[in-house]
Amino acid sequence: MDPALLRSERLTSEVSQLHTLTQNVGASFECPVCYELLKEPTSAGECGHVFCRECIEHSIMHSNLCPVCRHATTSLATVNHLLES
């Protein structure tokens, strides 16, 4: 097979893998309530789901259930997402 074609296919594969990786990493830092980058990441109790502090505080004013899994939100805890990953 042509070496230039092999390089091109390898680069295409690597770019595709990099794109998938960046999508997955981006999702790790996205709030499931506002869908924006996490601001003051805060965990909603035992389930461990993480939200922007403002989003989860607003949510629990209406219901003490996690907006993702509906488990009871017993406490809020600030999360350092970089140290956990």
C-alpha positions in Angstrom: 0.0 0.0 0.0 1.1 3.6 -0.7 3.0 5.0 2.4 1.3 8.4 1.9 -2.1 6.8 2.0 -1.2 4.8 5.2 0.0 8.1 6.9 -3.2 9.8 5.8 -5.4 7.0 7.2 -3.4 6.9 10.5 -3.8 10.7 10.9 -7.5 10.5 10.1 -7.9 7.8 12.8 -5.8 9.8 15.3 -7.9 13.0 14.7 -11.1 11.0 15.2 -9.8 9.6 18.5 -8.8 13.0 19.7 -12.2 14.4 18.8 -13.9 11.7 20.8 -11.6 12.3 23.7 -12.2 16.0 23.8 -16.0 15.4 23.7 -15.8 13.0 26.7 -13.6 15.4 28.7 -15.9 18.3 27.9 -18.9 16.4 29.1 -17.1 15.8 32.5 -17.0 19.5 33.1 -20.6 20.2 32.0 -23.4 20.9 34.4 -26.4 18.7 33.7 -28.8 21.5 34.6 -27.5 24.5 32.6 -25.3 22.5 30.1 -22.5 25.0 30.6 -19.0 24.7 32.0 -19.3 23.9 35.8 -19.0 27.0 38.0 -18.1 26.1 41.6 -18.6 22.4 41.0 -20.9 21.0 43.8 -21.9 17.5 44.5 -25.5 16.8 45.4 -25.1 14.3 48.3 -24.5 10.6 48.2 -25.3 10.0 44.5 -22.3 12.1 43.6 -23.8 14.0 40.6 -22.0 17.3 40.2 -23.6 20.7 39.3 -22.8 24.4 39.3 -23.4 25.5 42.9 -26.0 28.0 41.8 -27.9 25.4 39.7 -28.1 22.9 42.5 -29.0 25.5 45.1 -31.8 26.7 42.9 -33.0 23.2 42.2 -33.1 22.1 45.9 -35.2 25.2 46.7 -38.0 23.5 44.7 -37.2 19.9 45.5 -34.6 18.1 47.7 -34.1 15.5 44.9 -31.1 15.2 42.7 -32.1 16.6 39.2 -30.4 13.7 37.5 -31.3 10.5 39.5 -34.0 11.8 41.8 -32.2 10.5 45.0 -32.6 12.6 48.1 -30.1 15.5 48.3 -29.0 15.5 51.9 -26.0 17.8 51.7 -23.9 19.8 49.2 -20.2 19.5 48.9 -17.8 21.5 46.8 -15.9 19.3 44.4 -12.4 19.7 42.9 -13.1 17.8 39.7 -9.4 17.8 38.6 -8.2 16.0 41.7 -10.9 13.3 41.4 -10.2 12.4 37.7 
